Amino acid sequence: MTKITRLSQLDLNSTYTYADYLTWRLNQTVELIKGKVMLMSPAPNLKHQSISGQLHGLCFNYFRHKTCRLFAAPFDVRLLDLTKSAKANKDIYTVVQPDLCVICDPKKLDSKGCLGAPDWIIEILSKG
């Protein structure tokens, strides 16, 4: 198998899985939406990072004594096709990295991130 290190090595018309995504060693950050590669914005700007830091601090203080857990990007959130029972990496076609997310069900957490929908996500939108 060819080692994927550049976005140009991928066929952007093809459909990929989380198993494929795990093998890539790209410099760019990408997400998969229904198997399609989506290029994320370049490094966040100062305003984005400032807002993210402030929200993270507020949320951290709120959730620190609760059972829910707060995570900041980069943190893989793998979304399942609820019409199928399969949960293997080869069966997952959507993986995103929200700026912040809260997961209250510890069963959704594993060494790779979150498997299933978080209870809350925060995505900070930036121009560009």
Backbone hydrogen bonds in HBPLUS format (Angstrom, degrees):
<---DONOR---> <-ACCEPTOR-->    atom                        ^
c    i                          cat <-CA-CA->   ^        H-A-AA   ^      H-
h    n   atom  resd res      DA  || num        DHA   H-A  angle D-A-AA Bond
n    s   type  num  typ     dist DA aas  dist angle  dist       angle   num
A0025-ARG N   A0004-ILE O   2.77 MM  21  5.96 170.2  1.78 169.6 173.1     1
A0009-GLN N   A0006-ARG O   2.98 MM   3  5.58 161.8  2.01 116.6 122.5     2
A0010-LEU N   A0007-LEU O   2.99 MM   3  5.59 164.4  2.01 119.5 124.7     3
A0014-SER N   A0011-ASP O   2.91 MM   3  5.44 162.6  1.94 118.8 124.7     4
A0016-TYR N   A0035-GLY O   2.70 MM  19  4.57 161.5  1.74 124.5 130.2     5
A0020-ASP N   A0017-THR O   3.09 MM   3  5.21 119.7  2.47  96.8 110.6     6
A0021-TYR N   A0017-THR O   3.00 MM   4  6.34 167.1  2.02 152.5 155.4     7
A0018-TYR N   A0092-ILE O   2.77 MM  74  5.44 143.0  1.90 154.7 160.7     8
A0022-LEU N   A0018-TYR O   2.97 MM   4  6.15 150.7  2.05 148.9 154.7     9
A0019-ALA N   A0089-ASN O   3.18 MM  70  4.78 133.2  2.41 113.9 108.4    10
A0023-THR N   A0020-ASP O   2.88 MM   3  5.47 148.2  1.98 116.4 126.0    11
A0024-TRP N   A0021-TYR O   3.22 MM   3  5.43 149.5  2.32 105.1 113.6    12
A0040-MET N   A0029-THR O   2.97 MM  11  5.64 165.7  1.99 156.5 156.8    13
A0031-GLU N   A0038-MET O   2.87 MM   7  5.15 155.0  1.93 145.5 153.9    14
A0038-MET N   A0031-GLU O   2.80 MM   7  5.15 161.6  1.83 161.4 160.0    15
A0032-LEU N   A0095-VAL O   2.94 MM  63  5.05 157.6  1.99 143.2 149.7    16
A0095-VAL N   A0032-LEU O   2.89 MM  63  5.05 146.5  2.00 127.5 136.6    17
A0033-ILE N   A0036-LYS O   2.95 MM   3  5.20 160.8  1.98 145.1 149.2    18
A0036-LYS N   A0033-ILE O   2.96 MM   3  5.20 167.2  1.98 116.5 118.6    19
A0035-GLY N   A0093-TYR O   2.60 MM  58  4.42 146.4  1.71 148.3 136.9    20
A0049-GLN N   A0045-ASN O   2.99 MM   4  6.27 166.1  2.01 158.6 162.5    21
A0050-SER N   A0046-LEU O   2.85 MM   4  6.02 152.0  1.93 149.3 157.5    22
A0051-ILE N   A0047-LYS O   2.96 MM   4  6.20 165.0  1.98 154.2 157.3    23
A0052-SER N   A0048-HIS O   2.87 MM   4  6.07 163.5  1.90 151.3 156.7    24
A0053-GLY N   A0049-GLN O   2.85 MM   4  5.96 160.0  1.89 144.7 150.1    25
A0054-GLN N   A0050-SER O   3.00 MM   4  6.21 160.1  2.04 148.0 153.2    26
A0055-LEU N   A0051-ILE O   2.91 MM   4  6.11 168.6  1.92 156.8 160.0    27
A0056-HIS N   A0052-SER O   2.82 MM   4  5.94 157.4  1.87 148.6 155.8    28
A0057-GLY N   A0053-GLY O   2.97 MM   4  6.14 160.0  2.01 145.7 150.7    29
A0058-LEU N   A0054-GLN O   3.03 MM   4  6.31 164.3  2.06 151.5 155.2    30
A0059-CYS N   A0055-LEU O   2.84 MM   4  5.98 169.5  1.85 154.6 158.0    31
A0060-PHE N   A0056-HIS O   2.73 MM   4  5.76 158.5  1.77 149.7 156.8    32
A0061-ASN N   A0057-GLY O   3.06 MM   4  6.22 166.1  2.08 147.6 150.7    33
A0062-TYR N   A0058-LEU O   3.11 MM   4  6.36 151.6  2.20 143.3 151.2    34
A0063-PHE N   A0059-CYS O   2.84 MM   4  6.03 167.9  1.86 161.5 163.7    35
A0064-ARG N   A0060-PHE O   2.91 MM   4  5.61 131.0  2.15 151.7 159.8    36
A0066-LYS N   A0063-PHE O   3.00 MM   3  5.05 165.6  2.02 118.3 118.9    37
A0069-ARG N   A0103-ILE O   2.80 MM  34  5.30 164.5  1.83 142.2 146.2    38
A0103-ILE N   A0069-ARG O   2.91 MM  34  5.30 156.8  1.96 150.1 157.0    39
A0071-PHE N   A0101-CYS O   2.86 MM  30  5.38 157.3  1.91 159.7 165.9    40
A0101-CYS N   A0071-PHE O   2.89 MM  30  5.38 149.2  1.99 153.3 158.4    41
A0073-ALA N   A0099-ASP O   2.99 MM  26  4.97 154.7  2.05 131.0 131.9    42
A0114-CYS N   A0076-ASP O   2.97 MM  38  6.37 166.5  1.99 160.3 164.8    43
A0077-VAL N   A0096-VAL O   2.86 MM  19  5.26 153.2  1.93 160.3 165.9    44
A0096-VAL N   A0077-VAL O   2.92 MM  19  5.26 158.7  1.97 146.9 149.9    45
A0078-ARG N   A0114-CYS O   2.82 MM  36  6.08 172.8  1.82 170.4 168.2    46
A0116-GLY N   A0078-ARG O   2.78 MM  38  5.89 157.8  1.83 164.2 172.0    47
A0079-LEU N   A0094-THR O   2.95 MM  15  5.40 158.5  2.00 142.3 149.3    48
A0084-LYS N   A0081-ASP O   2.97 MM   3  5.70 166.1  1.99 123.9 127.9    49
A0091-ASP N   A0088-ALA O   2.81 MM   3  5.28 156.8  1.87 117.0 125.0    50
A0092-ILE N   A0089-ASN O   3.34 MM   3  5.39 169.2  2.35 106.4 109.1    51
A0100-LEU N   A0122-ILE O   3.06 MM  22  5.02 153.4  2.14 147.9 150.2    52
A0122-ILE N   A0100-LEU O   2.81 MM  22  5.02 158.5  1.86 146.8 144.9    53
A0102-VAL N   A0120-TRP O   2.77 MM  18  5.08 157.0  1.83 152.0 155.6    54
A0119-ASP N   A0102-VAL O   2.85 MM  17  5.70 136.6  2.04 151.6 165.3    55
A0120-TRP N   A0102-VAL O   3.30 MM  18  5.08 146.2  2.42 141.4 140.4    56
A0108-LYS N   A0105-ASP O   2.98 MM   3  5.78 165.7  2.00 125.9 130.3    57
A0109-LEU N   A0106-PRO O   3.17 MM   3  5.44 159.1  2.22 108.0 114.3    58
A0115-LEU N   A0108-LYS O   2.74 MM   7  5.04 164.4  1.76 150.1 155.4    59
A0110-ASP N   A0113-GLY O   2.95 MM   3  5.45 159.3  2.00 150.9 155.5    60
A0113-GLY N   A0110-ASP O   3.09 MM   3  5.45 156.7  2.15 112.8 119.7    61
